[in-house]
Amino acid sequence: MKHYLFLVALMFLACNTPNADKINGVSFVSSGDEVSQIHVNPVLDIHANYAAIMPFGFIQKPDTPELYFNTERQWFGERREGAKQYIEALHKNGVQVMLKPQIWISRGEFTGNLAMKNETDWVNFESGYRDFILLYAQLAEETETDIFCIGTELATFIKERPEFWQGLIQDVKKVYHGKLTYAANWDEYGKTPFWDQLDFIGVNAYFPLCEKQNPTMETLREGWQPWKEKLKTLAEDLEKPMLFTEFGYRSMDFTGKKPWLVDRNEMNVNLKAQADATQVIFEEFWNEEWFAGGFVWKWFMHHDQVGGHADNRFTPQNKPAESVIRRQYALANKTGT
């Protein structure tokens, strides 16, 4: 009897431990190759229970209405057939999926500035974007994908065309019956008008934390506090869980200054800064009841060929930050069983 009660107590604690049901995800970068087991094994090795799959649509300039997607000129993983194969391979291994179609503007221009010149161009662009999103919403339904993201960092588009987004959400709900989110930029989420119609408040969490070259964990923790309070307030006011649709840091000096930087600068490699910043974000958020979890930016298929100690980019692969992630994500396995 005592043994039975002890097991019941353990199950109760597991179900009521904030970390137990967190989304412990990676942003699984599209490739020209099909996914095989050798590519999934590193995801399992860090105990990730979710992966974001990201097919792409392309436009030439921020004011160009033509959106190209699902074409033979794209990499396998950027097309519908590739996204489907990736999802099925991950689901086979017990990894849940967020399908997150995204726009890429030539030369990597910021999608938040995307805006058309006139009404005709807006209407044409919206038609293409609706087709793009509904194509993948239908795929999400077909594959029983767990979360679908309706857009990523499109602040001006949302501000200028709110009626379109209201209609798009309703259109998506007609074909997909899982959970929905939108990936708002860190400086955008407070102005996103349709959180009440989605299941998660999605934020790409590249918040500036400090301007130090070699920030201490305490400095990084202090830098989080004002942002954390605002995130918590919104989540509690809307009664919606907060999801970091992307989070991560580059392994370089000044990693907390402008965490969103994707340029090819030659800033000195700083592996400790990346690992410390990753540890701090886990400590600050993963035990909060209003926080759903997040997706590390970013994770490449060919694990043994990326990252490493000479790399100053975002990926944590083959760096100390990977061990930080593995340790944190493993906690859910221990508390969630």
Disulfide bonds with the S-S distance in Angstrom:
none
